[in-house]
Amino acid sequence: MSMDPILLQVVIYIIILVVMAIFLKVALNFVKNSNNTQFGRVFLTAFLITLVFFLLDYFVGGWIGIIIALVIIWVLISVIHHTGFGTAIVVTIVAVILYVIVFWLLGYFFGIPFFLF
């Protein structure tokens, strides 16, 4: 029995969203002056981040879309979690570093190539 392709895309999207929210929450906890670090609020932020990336990739695309998306994401993080703009950039960098480390270790221990993540 196989899954419908659209259902499979939705399941993958939800898994990515939860993983992103977990790494974002951990990164926000590293920052001392961040507020609203409850998982529900962080999940909302992760949802808005994915929405911004999707819309800008669809309508603008390329490096311009990525740069605009990053600026909007940093503004979202700074507004929702009451941090400064620079702190939002640090939170993003910490979340990406944690993501790379964790998935590299998972790939190393389970023999899965890193580029599949």
C-alpha positions in Angstrom: 0.0 0.0 0.0 1.5 3.3 -1.1 0.8 6.8 0.1 -0.7 9.4 -2.1 2.1 11.8 -3.3 0.3 14.8 -1.8 -0.2 13.1 1.6 3.5 12.1 1.5 4.5 15.7 0.9 2.3 16.9 3.8 3.8 14.3 6.2 7.4 15.3 5.1 6.5 18.9 5.6 5.1 18.3 9.1 8.2 16.3 10.1 10.5 19.1 8.8 8.4 21.7 10.6 8.7 19.9 13.9 12.4 19.3 13.5 12.9 23.0 12.7 10.9 24.0 15.7 13.0 21.8 18.0 16.3 23.3 16.7 14.9 26.8 16.9 13.7 26.3 20.5 17.2 25.0 21.5 18.8 28.0 19.7 16.5 30.4 21.4 17.3 28.9 24.8 21.0 29.7 24.2 20.1 33.4 24.0 19.6 35.0 27.4 17.3 37.8 26.5 14.7 35.9 24.4 11.1 35.6 25.5 8.2 33.4 24.4 10.3 30.3 24.1 7.3 28.0 24.7 7.1 25.2 22.0 3.8 26.5 20.7 5.2 30.0 20.0 8.4 28.5 18.5 6.3 26.2 16.3 4.3 29.2 15.1 7.6 30.9 14.2 8.9 27.8 12.4 5.6 27.7 10.4 5.9 31.3 9.4 9.6 30.7 8.4 8.6 27.9 6.1 5.8 29.9 4.7 8.1 32.9 4.0 10.7 30.7 2.3 8.1 28.9 0.2 6.4 32.1 -1.0 9.6 34.0 -1.8 11.1 30.9 -3.5 7.9 30.6 -5.6 7.5 34.2 -6.5 11.0 35.7 -6.5 13.5 32.8 -6.5 17.2 32.8 -6.6 19.6 34.5 -4.3 17.4 37.7 -4.1 14.6 35.6 -2.7 16.8 33.9 -0.2 18.2 37.2 1.0 14.8 38.8 1.3 13.5 35.7 3.1 16.4 35.8 5.6 15.7 39.4 6.5 12.0 38.8 6.9 12.8 35.7 9.1 15.2 37.7 11.3 12.5 40.3 11.7 9.9 37.6 12.6 12.3 36.1 15.2 13.1 39.4 16.7 9.5 40.5 17.0 7.9 37.2 18.1 10.6 36.4 20.6 11.4 39.9 21.7 15.1 39.8 20.7 17.2 42.2 18.8 17.9 41.9 15.1 21.4 40.8 15.7 20.3 38.2 18.3 17.8 36.8 15.7 20.8 36.4 13.3 22.7 34.6 16.1 19.7 32.3 16.8 19.5 31.4 13.1 23.2 30.6 12.9 23.1 28.5 16.1 20.0 26.6 14.9 21.8 25.8 11.5 25.0 24.7 13.3 23.0 22.4 15.6 21.1 21.0 12.6 24.4 20.3 10.8 26.1 18.7 13.8 23.1 16.5 14.8 22.4 15.2 11.3 26.1 14.7 10.6 26.3 12.6 13.7 23.2 10.7 12.8 24.6 10.0 9.3 27.9 9.0 10.8 26.5 6.5 13.3 23.9 5.1 11.0 25.9 5.1 7.8 23.6 7.5 5.9 25.3 10.0 3.7 25.0 13.6 5.0 23.9 15.1 1.7 20.6 13.1 2.0 19.5 15.4 4.8 
